[in-house]
Amino acid sequence: MIKHLCLTRLLVALALALCAVGCATTSGPLPTYVGPVEQRASAGTIVFYRTPNAFGYGMRPDILIDGIKVGWSAPGTQFKVQVASGMRVITCPNTIYAGQRTLEVVVRAGETVYVRTSMQGAAFGGLATIDQVDETQAVAEVANLPPLK
């Protein structure tokens, strides 16, 4: 009886997973977060990076675009996200303290926006900061940063 119940639950979970995959589509409007960078005429790119710093080194807060997690802030790394053009709200929850940091950026089709994250706060860190950085400064800061894994 127990084996039958476990098998039934497994089959139901598998059926739900297959339904979710079957409902997914690549046509239609470009979603806010479209995953790994690929060229699309109606999309722009946001490059997130965090320069190496001993302060808050162990902290790796999530990074969200319009409420969708797209990665995390890890010291000495960078990653790119392609998004639909328009106003995007970037949030980074604080690690130790309550609340989150928010940044609004305008992303235009075919353009790249650079966002630097860092950690601040008490001795243990925990207060995430996010800032939009101009392209000249950002390109120099990300030149030697490996991609986030």
Residue pairs with C-beta under 8 A, 6 or more apart in sequence:
29 84
30 40
30 42
30 43
30 84
31 84
32 65
32 66
32 68
32 83
32 84
32 88
33 65
33 66
33 68
33 70
33 81
33 83
34 40
34 43
34 82
34 83
34 84
35 81
35 82
36 82
37 45
37 80
37 81
37 82
38 82
40 82
41 109
41 110
42 84
42 85
42 109
43 82
43 83
43 84
43 85
43 109
43 110
44 82
44 83
44 85
44 107
44 108
44 109
44 110
44 111
44 112
44 113
45 80
45 81
45 82
45 83
45 107
45 111
45 112
45 113
46 65
46 80
46 81
46 83
46 88
46 90
46 105
46 107
46 112
46 113
46 114
46 115
47 78
47 79
47 80
47 112
47 113
47 114
47 115
47 138
47 142
48 63
48 70
48 71
48 73
48 78
48 79
48 80
48 81
48 115
48 116
48 117
49 77
49 78
49 79
49 114
49 115
49 116
49 117
49 138
49 141
49 142
49 145
50 73
50 74
50 75
50 76
50 77
50 78
50 116
50 117
50 118
51 75
51 76
51 116
51 118
51 141
51 145
52 75
52 76
53 75
53 118
53 119
55 119
55 120
55 125
56 75
56 95
56 118
56 119
56 120
56 121
56 124
56 125
56 126
57 75
57 125
58 125
59 73
59 95
59 96
59 119
59 125
59 126
59 128
60 72
60 73
60 74
60 95
61 72
61 73
61 92
61 93
61 94
61 95
61 117
61 119
61 128
62 69
62 71
62 72
62 73
62 92
62 93
63 69
63 70
63 71
63 72
63 73
63 90
63 91
63 92
63 117
63 130
64 70
64 90
64 91
64 92
64 93
65 81
65 83
65 88
65 89
65 90
66 88
66 89
67 89
67 91
70 79
70 81
71 79
71 81
71 148
72 148
73 92
73 117
73 118
73 119
73 128
74 148
76 145
76 146
77 145
77 146
77 147
77 148
77 149
78 142
78 145
78 146
78 147
78 148
79 147
79 148
83 107
84 107
85 107
85 108
85 109
86 106
86 107
87 104
87 105
87 106
87 107
88 104
88 105
88 106
88 107
89 102
89 103
89 104
90 102
90 103
90 104
90 105
90 115
90 130
91 100
91 101
91 102
91 103
92 100
92 101
92 117
92 128
92 129
92 130
93 99
93 100
93 128
94 100
94 101
94 121
94 126
94 127
94 128
95 119
95 125
95 126
95 127
95 128
96 121
96 122
96 124
96 125
96 126
96 127
97 121
97 126
97 127
100 128
101 127
101 128
101 129
101 130
102 130
103 115
103 130
103 131
103 132
105 113
105 115
105 132
106 113
107 113
112 135
113 132
114 132
114 133
114 134
114 135
114 138
114 139
114 142
115 130
115 131
115 132
115 133
116 130
116 131
116 133
116 138
116 141
117 128
117 129
117 130
118 128
118 129
118 131
119 125
119 126
119 127
119 128
119 129
120 127
120 128
120 129
121 127
133 141
